[in-house]
């Protein structure tokens, strides 16, 4: 497989009170098209990733909405897979080109969350959980707190080690002009922040965010800016935690990663940087372990020693963008943003947060508490 990411576009992430979903989408897509050098009339399909517009904005017909707004009279699709919506839309775009249906498509991820009350957003997000979890009053901080507690009991992972994830990602975000949070923090800041769902604190959790990201995908391998997607894999698991065999791993991540490495013909040691789904700090630790960058039960300790931090990492740099934690987490845009970040890094255009001599990157996007996992591998 050799699909080219010809163009990328992204808005700032944050509490964007003056921006609408339409304006955010237009900024990201027009930026991606201009970056690609592809003529607008050459675009044959539009894939829109979003989770919450139907529940919070009462608008579910997003393919038609954004094709109209963007002036793209092409087949348009809405892709929803909870927090993995962006990754799934990228995979849908990839498959549409591989099938021969289209030559060039746009993938757009967009979410506008801050216009709604926190309790409304929290309730809508639980649409990605099981009926039993919703009836029990669970929220995603609570579900990931269960995963954290299980990991702590089995491997001795500590709250300080989880806090080190947040410290790293805020440091990376401080170097990213599009990030929601550009302030650095310390382990003590994390530990002293309000408890949300024990053992997770406020600063262990990704924020509510507005933003959009877009990419142009094409089969044209002659594009001078082109970075190539060499693997695209999806795996699924049970919707709720109760059906899982283990609470110290995400099986879908393991499966998607294994299949992606086989498809790409590379291994973990070949990856120079990774954008992983750190919706909570424990989620990043699980992702690094399940993908195989670190051994199960050891990643927390490695995190304290800067093993995955820009400038000190002996191997793979994780979440150079700041991740969901520091850059922000506009649900539908996140999986697309990961591709934008990896592409920028492989082009060598990330400035202060540039990973040295980056040639191969991995993007990992998760829906719910691990019910869906999407893994892409990109090569310069």
TILOGU-952646 format. One record per atom (N, C-alpha, C, CB): residue in one letter; z, x, y. Coordinates in steps of 0.1 Angstrom, whole numbers, plus 5000, padded with zeros to 4 digits. Glycine has a CB too. Layout:
TILOGU-952646
AZXY...
end
This chain:
TILOGU-952646
X500050084988X500050005000X500050095012X501249915000X499250055022X499150135034X498850045046X498050245033X499749975051X499649885062X500049955075X500449745060X499349945085X499550025097X500349935108X498250075104X501449995113X502149935124X501449995136X503749965124X500549915142X499649965153X500349955166X498349885153X501249855168X501849835181X503249785180X500949745190X504049815189X505449765189X505849715203X506449875184X506749615204X507249575216X508649515214X506349465222X509549535224X510849485223X511449455237X511749595216X512249355238X512949325251X514349395250X513149175253X515049395261X516449435261X517149335253X517049445276X518249375246X519149285238X520349265247X519449345224X520949145246X522249115253X522348975256X522249205265X523248945266X523448805271X522448785282X524948785276X521248735279X520148725288X520048585293X518848765281X520948555303X521048425308X519848365315X522248415317X519148455321X517948415329X516648405321X517748505341X516748445308X515548445300X515548325290X515448575292X514348285287X514148175277X513548235265X513248055283X513548165254X512848215242X511348235244X512948115230X510748155253X509348175256X509148305263X508848055264X509948325273X509748445281X510048575273X510648445294X511048565265X511348685256X510248715247X512648655248X509648605240X508548625231X507348685238X508248495225X507048635250X505948685257X506048825261X505748595270X507148875265X507349015268X507149105256X508849035274X507749065245X507749145233X506249155227X508649095222X505649035226X504249035220X503249105229X503848885218X503349075242X502349145251X502549295251X502449085265X503749335250X504049475249X503449535236X505549505250X503649465225X503149515212X501649525212X503649425201X500949415218X499449415218X498949525227X498949275223X499549545238X499149655247X499249785241X499849645261X500449805234X500749935227X499749965216X502149935222X499249855209X498349875198X496949915201X498349745190X496549875213X495149895217X494149805210X494750035213X494749705203X493949595197X493649495207X494649545184X492349445206X492049335215X492649205210X490449315216X493149125220X493849005217X493048915208X494248925229X491748905210X490848825202X490748865188X489448815208X491148985185X491149045171X492248995162X491049195171X493348945169X494448895161X494148765154X495748875171X494448765141X494048655132X495248565128X493348705121X496448615129X497648535125X498948575132X497848555110X499848475133X501148495140X502248455130X501148415153X503248545128X504348515120X505648515129X504448605108X506348405130X507548395139X508748385131X507348275148X509648485133X510948485126X512048425135X511348635122X512748335130X513848275138X514748195128X513348175149X516048185131X517048115123X517547985129X518148205119X517847995142X518747895148X518047795157X519747965156X516847815161X516147725170X516147575166X514747765173X515947555153X515947415148X517347355149X515447415134X518347425146X519747375146X520347365160X520647455138X520147475168X520747475182X519847435193X521247615184X518547465192X517547425202X516747305199X516647545205X516947245187X516147125183X514647145184X516647005192X514247265181X512847295181X512547385168X512347375194X511847315159X511647385146X510147425145X511947295135X509247375154X507847405152X507447525160X507047285157X508047645156X507947765164X506547835164X509047855161X505947825152X504547885151X503647825162X503947855137X503647695163X502747625173X503247655187X502647475170X504547655189X505147675202X504747805208X506747665201X504947915200X504648045205X503148085205X505448145197X502448025196X500948055197X500447995209X500247995184X500947875213X500547815226X500947905238X501147675227X502247945238X502748025249X502048155250X504248045246X501648215239X501048345239X499548345241X501448425227X498948225240X497548205241X496848265229X497048285253X497448245217X496848295205X496548175196X497848385197X495248135197X494848015189X494448065175X493547945196X495548095167X495348145154X496348075144X495648305153X496148085131X497148025122X498548085125X496748055107X499548005126X500848045130X501847995120X501248005144X502848075116X503848045106X505248075111X503548125093X506147985108X507548005111X508248055098X508247875116X509048165099X509648225087X511248215090X509148365084X511948155081X513448155082X514048195069X513848005085X514948295070X515748345059X517048395064X514948455051X517748315072X519048355078X518848485085X520148365067X519748575084X519748695092X518548795087X521048775092X517948755076X516848835070X515548775075X516948845055X515548685084X514248615088X513248725093X514548515099X513648815101X512748915106X512149005096X513449005116X512949045086X512349125075X511449045067X513449185067X511748925064X510848835056X509548805064X511548705053X509648795077X508348775084X507448895084X508648735099X508049015085X507349135084X506649145070X508249265086X507449105059X506849105046X505749005045X507949085036X505848895051X504848785050X503548845057X505348655057X503748905069X502548965075X501949075067X503049025089X502749155061X502149265052X501349195041X503249345046X501949095034X501249035023X499948965027X502148935016X499948905039X498748835044X497548935045X499048765057X497849055049X496849165050X496449215037X497349275059X497449245028X497149295015X496249195007X498449315007X496549065009X495748955002X494348955006X496448825004X494049015018X492649005023X492448885032X491648995012X493448805034X493348685043X493148725057X494648595042X493848825062X493748865076X493649015076X494948825084X493049065088X492949215090X494049255100X491649245095X494349175110X495349205120X496249085123X494549255133X497549105124X498448995127X499549045136X499048935113X500248955142X501448985150X502648925143X501248925164X503748995142X504948945137X505948945149X505549035125X506548835152X507448815163X508848775158X506948715173X509848835162X511248795159X511948755172X512048895151X512548635173X513148595186X514348505183X512148525195X515348525191X516548435190X517248435204X517548495179X517648305207X518348285220X519648215216X517548195230X520748295216X522048245211X523048215221X522548355201X523048285233X524148275242X524148145250X524148395251X523048065249X523047935256X523947835250X521547885257X524547865239X525247765231X526747805229X524647745217X527547705227X529047735226X529247815213X529847605225X530247905214X530547995203X530747915190X531748085205X531447805191X531747725178X530447665173X532747615181X529547635181X528247585177X527447685170X527447525188X527447805175X526747925169X527347955156X526748045178X528747965155X529347995143X529047895132X530848005145X529147765135X528847665126X527347665121X529047525132X526447695130X525047705126X524747825117X524147715139X525447935120X525248055112X525748025097X526048175117X526747945096X527147915082X526147825074X528547835083X525047785081X523947735074X523447825063X522847685083X523747955064X523248055055X524248075043X523048185062X525447995044X526348005033X526247895023X527748005039X527147895013X527047795003X527847665008X527647844990X527647555001X528347435005X529847455003X527847314996X530147514992X531647534989X532247625000X531747604975X531547725004X532147805015X532347735028X531247935017X531347645031X531447565043X532547465042X530147495046X532747395031X533747305029X535147365029X533547235015X535247495026X536547565026X536847615040X536447685016X535847595049X536147635063X535847785065X537547615067X535147845056X534847995057X533748015068X534248045044X533848135074X532848185083X532348315078X533448195098X531348375084X530848505079X531848615081X529548535085X532548625092X533648725093X534648715081X534348715106X534948585077X535848565066X535248615053X536248425065X533948585051X533348625038X533248775037X531948565037X532848845048X532748985048X534149055047X531949035060X535148985053X536449035051X536949035037X537448945059X536448935029X536748935014X536049055008X536248805008X534849085012X534149205006X534849335010X532649205011X535249335022X536049455027X537349475019X536349445042X538049365017X539349375010X539049424996X540049245010X538049364989X537749404975X537449554975X536649324970X536649604985X536249744985X537449834988X535149764996X538349794996X539549864999X540449884987X540349805011X540549774980X541449774968X540849854957X541649634963X539549854955X538949934944X538750074947X537649864940X538350114960X538050244963X538950314973X536650254968X539850244978X540750304988X540150315002X541150444983X539150245004X538550245018X539550195028X537250155018X539550255040X540550225050X539950155062X541350355054X540850095070X540350035082X539850145092X541549955089X540450265092X539850375100X538450405096X540850495099X538150405083X536850445079X535850345083X536850465063X536250215082X535350105087X535150125102X535849965083X536250155109X536150165124X535150285128X537550195130X535150385119X534250495122X532750455122X534450605111X532450345115X531050295115X530750245129X530850185105X531650165135X531550105148X531450215159X532650015152X532250325157X532250435167X530850505167X533350535163X530350525155X528950595153X527950505160X528650615138X527950375157X526850295161X526950265176X526850165154X528050265182X528150255196X527750385203X529650225201X527950495197X527450625202X525950625202X527950745194X525350575191X523850575191X523350475201X523350535177X524050355202X523550255212X523650305226X524450125210X524550395229X524750445243X523550525247X526050535244X522650565237X521450645240X520250555240X521350755229X520450425237X519350325236X519250235248X519450245223X518250245257X518150165269X518050015266X516950205277X517649975254X517549835251X518749775245X516349805242X519849855242X520949805235X521849715243X521749925231X522549625236X523449535243X524649605248X523949425233X525149705240X526349775244X526049925245X527549755234X526249975257X525950125259X527250205261X525050135271X528350135258X529650205260X530050265246X530750105265X530550395247X531150455235X532550405233X531150605236X532950405220X534350355217X534950455208X534350215211X536250445205X537050535196X537550445185X538150605203X537950515174X538550445163X539750365168X539050555152X540550425177X541750345182X541350225189X542550435191X540250225196X539750105203X539449995193X538450135211X538850035182X538449935171X539749875165X537650005160X540649965161X541849925155X542749835163X542650045150X542749855176X543549775186X542849655190X543949865198X541549635187X540949505191X541449395183X539349525189X541149275187X541749145181X541249135167X541349025189X542249085159X541849065145X541048935144X543149055136X539948935137X539048825136X539248755122X537548865137X539148845111X539448795098X539948925090X538148735091X541248935088X541849055083X541049105070X543249025079X540649225070X541049345079X540049365090X541149465070X539049275092X538049305103X538549265116X536749215099X538349355126X538749335140X537449295148X539349465146X537649265160X536549225169X535449335169X537049195183X535949455170X534949565171X534349615158X535549685178X534749545147X534049555134X532949465133X535049535123X532749375142X531749265141X530649285151X532449125143X529449245146X528249245155X528349125165X526949235147X527749135176X527949035187X526848925186X527849095200X527048815194X526148715197X525148765207X526748575201X523848755204X522848835212X521548745214X522548965205X520948775226X519548725228X518648835228X519448645242X517348815224X516348915224X515148885215X516949045219X514148965217X512948955209X512349085206X511948865216X511649095195X510849215191X509549175184X511749305181X508549255185X507249215180X506549345175X506349145190X505749325165X504849435160X503449375157X505449495147X502449465158X501149435154X500849515141X500049475165X500449435131X500149495118X498649485116X500949425106X498049595110X496649595107X496349685095X495849645120X495249665089X494749745078X494049865083X493949665068X493849875096X493149995102X493950115102X492749955117X493650215094X494450335092X494050445102X494250385078X493050415111X492550515120X493350505134X491050505122X494250415135X494950395147X495750525150X495850275147X495550585162X496250715165X497750705166X495650765178X498250585170X499750565170X500250515157X500050475182X499450495148X499850425136X500950495127X498650405127X501850415124X502850445113X502650345102X504350435119X502750395090X502350315079X503550255071X501450395070X503450125067X504450065058X503950095044X504549915060X504750175036X504350215023X505150145012X504450365021X506050055016X506749975006X507349855013X507950054999X507349735007X507849615012X508349535001X506849535020X509749515000X510349454988X511449354992X510849554978X511549244985X512549144987X513349114974X511949014993X514649094975X515349054963X516348944967X516049174956X516848864958X517848764961X518948764951X517148624961X520048704956X521248684948X521848544950X522348794951X522948514944X523548384946X523848364961X524848374938X523848234965X524048204979X525448234984X523748054982X526448194975X527848214978X528448334971X528648094975X529548384975X530248494969X530848464955X531348544977X531148334953X531848294940X530948324928X532148154941X529648324930X528748344918X528448484916X527548264921X528948584923X528648724922X529448784910X528848794935X528748884904X529448964894X530449064900X528449034885X530049104912X530949204919X530949174933X530349354916X532149204940X532349194954X532349324961X533649114957X532049434954X531949564960X530549624961X532849664952X529549534959X528149574960X527349454964X527649644948X526149474969X525249364972X524049384962X524749354987X524049314952X522949334941X521549324947X523149234930X521349234956X520049214962X519549344969X519949094971X520449404976X520149534983X519749634973X521349584991X520549644962X520249744952X518849724946X521249744941X518549604942X517249574936X516049594946X517249424931X516249544958X515149564968X514849714970X515449494981X515949784972X515849934975X515150004963X517149994978X515649974951X515050044939X513550014938X515749994926X513149894940X511749854939X510949924950X511549704939X511549924962X510849994973X510550144971X511649964986X511550204966X511450354963X510350374953X512750414958X510250284942X509250304932X507850274938X509550204921X507750174946X506550134953X505950244962X506650004960X506950304969X506550404979X506350544973X507550424990X506950564961X506850694954X507650794961X505350734954X508750754967X509750854973X511150814968X509650844989X512050904971X513450884967X514350884980X513850994958X515650864977X516650864988X516650994996X518050834983X516451104990X516551234997X515251255006X516651344987X514251175004X513051185012X513151115026X511851145005X514151025027X514350945039X515051015050X515050815035X514551025062X515151095073X516051005081X514051155082X515650875082X516550785090X516450645084X516050785105X517450565086X517450425081X518150335091X518250425067X517550215092X518150105100X518650015089X517150035110X520049995088X520649915078X521349795085X521549985069X521649695077X522149565082X523649575084X521749445073X524149615095X525549635098X526149515105X525849765105X525949395100X526549275107X528049295109X526149145099X528649365099X530049405100X530149545095X530949305091X531149615099X531249755095X531249775080X532449825101X531949695073X531849705058X530449685053X532849605052X529649605060X528249585055X527449715055X527649475063X527649795065X526949925066X527450015054X527149995079X528750025052X529150105040X528550055027X530750095040X528549925025X527949875013X526449905012X528149715012X525749895024X524349915024X524050065020X523749885038X524750155026X524450295023X524750325009X525450385032X525750275003X526050294989X525050224980X527450234985X524650104983X523750024974X522350074975X523749874978X521950134986X520650194987X520550324980X520250205002X521750394979X521850514972X521850634981X520650524963X522150624994X522350735002X523650805000X522150695017X524650734995X525950794992X526550724980X526950765004X527450794974X528050744961X529050634964X528750854954X529050534955X529950424956X531450464958X529850324944X532050414969X533450454971X533650574980X534150464958X532550654983X532750774990X532250765004X532050884983X531450665007X530750655020X531750635032X529750545021X532850565030X533850555040X534350685045X535050465035X534750775035X535250905039X534150985046X535750975026X532950975041X531851045047X531651005062X530551025039X531850875064X531650825078X532550885088X531850665078X533750915083X534750985092X534251125096X536050985086X533451185088X533051325090X531651335096X533051395077X531051225101X529851225108X528651245099X529851335118X528751215086X527651235077X526351165080X528151195063X526451045087X525350965090X525050955105X525450825084X525651045113X525551035128X524551135133X526951075134X523851085143X522751165150X523451295155X522151085161X522751405152X523251535156X524151615147X524051525169X524851535137X525751595128X525351565113X527151555130X524451465111X524051425098X523351535091X523251295098X523851575079X523051675071X521851615064X524051735060X521851475063X520751405056X520251295065X521151355043X520351175059X519751055066X520651015078X519650945056X520050985089X520650925101X520650775100X520050975115X521750715101X521850565099X522050495112X522850525089X521150395115X521250315127X521250385140X522550235126X520150465141X519950535154X519750445166X518650625152X519350315163X519250225174X520550175180X518450105170X521650195172X522950135174X523250025164X522950085189X522249995156X522449895146X522649755152X523549925137X523049665144X523449525148X524649535157X523649435136X525549625153X526849635160X526749685175X527749735152X525949785177X525849835191X524649785199X525849985191X523449775192X522249735198X522249585200X521049775190X522949515191X522949365192X522249305180X522449315205X522549175178X522049105166X521448965170X523149085156X520348965177X519648835178X518948795165X518548835190X519548705158X519248695143X517848715139X519748555139X516948625144X515548635140X514848765144X514748525145X515348835154X514648955159X515049075152X514948965174X516249075146X516849195140X515949275131X518149165134X515349205121X514549265111X513249325117X514149175100X512749265127X511549315134X511949435142X510849205142X513049425149X513549545157X513749665149X514949505164X514249645136X514349765128X513049835125X514949725114X511949765124X510649825122X510249895135X509649715118X510549825147X510249885160X510950025161X510649795171X512250025157X513050155159X512450255149X514450125155X512250225137X511750325128X510350375132X511550265113X509450285137X508150325142X508350425154X507350205146X509150385163X509450475175X509850615171X510450405184X510850615161X511350745156X510250825150X512550725147X509450765141X508350835135X507350885144X507750755124X507150815155X506250855166X506850975174X505850745175X508150985173X508851085181X509051055196X508051215181X509250925199X509250875212X510650825216X508250775215X511750865209X513050805211X513950875221X513750785198X513450985227X514251055237X515551105232X514550965248X516651075238X517951135235X518451095221X518951085245X517950985215X518350945202X517350985191X518650795202X516451075195X515351105185X515951185173X514351195192X515551145161X515951205149X514951325147X515951115137X515451445145X514551565145X513651555133X515351685144X512351575135X511351595125X511251475115X511551715117X511451355121X511451235112X510051195107X512051115120X509951185094X508651155089X508651025080X508151265080X509850995074X509950875066X511150795069X509950915050X511050665071X512250585075X512350465066X512150545089X513550405065X513750285057X514450185066X514650315045X514050055064X514649945071X515149845061X513649865081X516449805063X517149715054X517749595061X518249795046X517349475058X517649355065X518249255055X516449295072X519449195058X520149105049X520348965054X521549165045X520148865046X520448725049X521748685043X519248645045X522548615051X523848565046X524748675042X523548475034X525548645031X526448755026X525848835016X527748685021X524448845016X523748925006X522848844997X524749004998X522648715000X521748634992X520348674993X521848484996X519948735004X518548785005X518648935011X517748695015X517849015005X517749155011X516249195011X518549255002X515849255023X514449305025X514549445028X513749225036X513749525021X513649675024X512249715026X514249755012X511949785037X510649835040X510849985041X510149785053X509850065037X509750205039X508550235047X509750285025X508650315057X507550355066X507450505066X507850305080X506150545068X505850685068X504950725080X505150725055X505150845085X504350885097X502950925092X504951015103
end
